[in-house]
Amino acid sequence: MLPPPPTGIGLGLRSAFMAEIDAGAADGLVAFLELSPENYLWRGGAAVDQLGRICERFPLIGHGVAMNLGGVDPLDPRFFGELRRFLDRHPTPWYSDHLCFCNRGGELHDLLPLPFTTRTATRTAARIREAQERLERPMLVENVSYYLALGESEHDEPDFIVEVIERADCGLLLDVNNAYVNAQNHGFDPLEWLARIPLERVRQLHVAGHEPWDDATLVDTHGAAVRDEVYDLMAWVVERIGPVPVLLERDNNIPPLADLLAEVKALDAVYQGALARWRASEGQEVAGG
């Protein structure tokens, strides 16, 4: 049986502070931990032992980077077999990966965008369905940041995302920082973009920091504090869908754990305010009905 999904603000589990988490430094301060199983597959030793202790105290959500859902090479049965065994030992309510390709005869070490075409959407949706069947648990796909469009597209990104998740019948991990970065780099309104996303499919949110590359380009580095504009987009979504797990991602320039926990607390204040507005809206609807 899969565990129920957590709600509130979570933190990505990283080796830089894993020992502190194991020692109890975040107990009661984060709602869940998100981990990338690729960091633990085919491994033993202290990190695996630490993870075993940590998962007894925190809800876990699994989030991967290597599934290559948008690729054309067959899904790797050895990888999926090991991933399935890992998830059986460390249960999570779902598993997520990115709406991208990251392998073409070998690891590309990046999350590359897909052409926004019906052919690509059809192929990717079939691979998501296959992944769900192999893992025997729900899949979410995450929208990615991109800096150049790949190939000639038939649709824009919102229409492409909708086509994929409807054909795959899967959930969406909505990364509002990626939406904001893409909006600034490609010249569209992030709120108009969000308004076209089927929010009933959103099961989880990601927020992260970004940094300028030059005067015209933002880069999704996961190496800085979350900007106010991204806080606002997170709140906009929560006001409309209610309680969900929201992850603070930090992969580069990782500060002391105490600083990250302070950012989790600040995010939670925004999240709770958005939830209060959602509850008020729900109450008004009930009273009016």
N, C-alpha and C positions, 0 to 999 in steps of 0.2 A: 504494500500500500504506500502511495506517495504521500509525503507530508503536506500539510496545508501551506499555502504561500504566506510568508511574513508580510507585514506592512511596516511603514516607517522608513527611516534613513539607515542604510547599510554602508559598509566599507569593503572595498576590494582587499582581499587578503594578499599581502606581499611579503616576500622574504625579509625585507628591510626591518619589519616590525613584528614578524611572526613570533619571535621569542617573547616579546612583551605581551602579545595577545595570549599566548600560552600561559604566561605568568599571571594573567587576570587583569591587565591594565585597561581593557575595554569592557569588562563585565558590566552589564547594565547600562552601557553608554551607546551601543549600536544595536539596531533591531535585527540585523543579520549580517552575514559575511558572504561575499561572492568570491568564488575561486575558479581558476582556470585549471581543469584537470590535466591539461598537457604538461603542467609543471610537476606532476606527480606520477604520471604513467610510467611503468617499467622502472620505478625507482624504489629504493628502500632507505633505511637510515633515519636520522634524526628528524628530518622534515616530515616524513610520513608518520612517525610517532607523534610529533607535535600536532599534526592535523587530526589524528585520531582523538587526541584529548580535546582539541578545540571544538570539534564537531559535536561533542557531548554537551557543550554549553551554548552553542549558537545555532540558530537555523542557518542552513546553507542554501545557496543558489549556484548552480553550475553554469559557467559561461565560457565558451570556447573560442578559439581563433584559427583552428586548423581544419575545419570540416570541408571547406572548399565547396560550399553549396552552389555557387554559381559557375563552377568549373565544368569541364567536359570529361575529365578522366573518371573512371568508375570509382565509386566510394570505396575506400580502403577497408576490406573486411577485418584485417588484423587490428587496425586502429579502432574500428567500431566495437570489436569484441572486447578489447581492453577497456575502452571507455564505458561500455555497458557494465563490465565487472566493477569498475571504479564507482559508478553511480549506484550500483546495487549496494555497495559497502557504505557509500556516503549519500543517502537519499536526498534528492532535491525535488521541488514541486514540478519543475520543468528543466529543460536544457535549452540554451540559446547559443546561436552563432550568428555570423554576419552575412548580410545580403551582398556578397562579393565573391570574387575568386582570388585564391591565394596560392594556387599550385598549378603548374603546367609542366608535367614531367619532372618536377622538383619544386621544393619550397621557394616561393618568391619573396618571403619575409616582408610582405606588405598586404594590406587589405585593399584590393583594387576594385574599382567600380565596374558595373556591368552595363552593356548597352541596354537602353530602355526600349526593348522590343518585345512583342508578343512571343516570338520564338524563344527568346531568352527566358521570359517569365514562365513559359510552359515547361521548359527543361528544368529550370530552377525549382519550380513547384513540385515537379515529380521527384526531384532529389530530396526535397524537404520531407515529402511523404515517405520516401524510402528511409530516411534518417529516423523519422518517428517510429516506423515499424521496427527498425533494427534496435533502437534503444527502448522501445515499449514505454515511452513517456512523451508528453507533449513537447513540441518544439516552438521556440520563439525565434524570429529573425530580427536582426538589428539593422536599422538604416545607418549607412556609413558616411563619413566625410570624403569628399573627392575634390580634386583640384583641376582636372580636365575631364570633359565628357569622353567616354570611350565609345568610339564608333558613331555611326549615324543612328539616331534614335527615332522611334515612332511616337513615343509618349514622353511626358515629363516625369520627374521622379515620383510625385504622389500617385499618379495613375499607374505607374509601374509597380510601386509597392502594393497598391490595392489589388492589382491583377495577380501578383505572386501570392499574397496571403489568402486571397479568396480561392484561388486554384488549389493551394496547398491545404486550406482549412487549418491554418496555424495562427498563433498569436504573434503580436508585435512587441519587441523590446524597443521602445521609442527613446532614442538618444537626442535630447533636446539641444545639447551642445553641438552635435553634428549638424542638426537642422539650422542652428544659428550661424555656424561657421560657413556652411554652404550658402545660406542666404546672403551673407556679407560678400562672399567671394563671387557669387554668380548673379547678384543683383535682384533678389526677390524678397518679398515680405515674409518673415518666418511665421507670423500669425496666420496669414492667408494659406501658407503651406500646411500648417497644423490643422486648419479648418477643413482641409480636404482629406485628412487621414481618418480612417474609421476608428474612432476612439474606443468603440466597443471591443476592438481587437487588442487594445493595449493592456498588457499584463504587468509590465515593469518599465521603469524609467531609468535612464542614465543621465548624470550630469558630470561635467568635467571642466577643466580649465583649458583655455587656448591662448596662443601668443601670436603677435604679429611677425610675419616673415619680412615684410616690407610695408610701404605705405598703402598697398592695395590688397594684400593677401593675409588672411589669418590662417594659422596652422593649428590643427587639433592635436596638441602635444601631450595632453594629460600631465602637464608639467607646471601648472600654475593654479592659483585659487580660482574658484568658480566666479565668473563675472555676474554682476547684478542682472544683466539682460537675460542670462541663462536661468537665474533664480526665477525671474518673472515668467519665462516660458514654462518652467516646471510648475509654478503655481497655477498658470492658466490651464494646464492639462488636469491637474489634481482637482481644481474647482469643478471640472466637468465630469470626471470619472470616479472621484472618491478615493478611498484608501488603496494604495498600491505600494510595493517595495520600490524605493528610490535609492539608487546606488551612487555614492561619491567615488569617482574613479581618480586615481593618482598613480601614475606609472613612472614618471620622471621627476627629477628634482624633488624627491620625496622628503618632506620635512619631518621633524620629530613627531612621533605618534600623538603627543599631547596637542600639537597644532592641528593635526587632522581631526582629532576628536572635537576640538573647538569648532572646526568648520562643519562637522556633522551636527553639532548643537545649533549652529546658526542656520543650517539648512532645515533642521527640524522645526525651528521657529516659523520659517516661511511655509513649510509643509503643513504645520498645524493650523496656521491662519487660513490657508487654502482649503483645508478640510472643514474648518468652521463655516466658511462661505458655502461649500458644497452641501453641508448638512442643513444650513439655513435655506438654501434653494430647494432641497428635497422636502423640507418641512413645509415650505410655502406651497409646493405642488400638491402635497397631501392635503393641506388645509383647504386649498382651492378646489380640490376634487370632491 
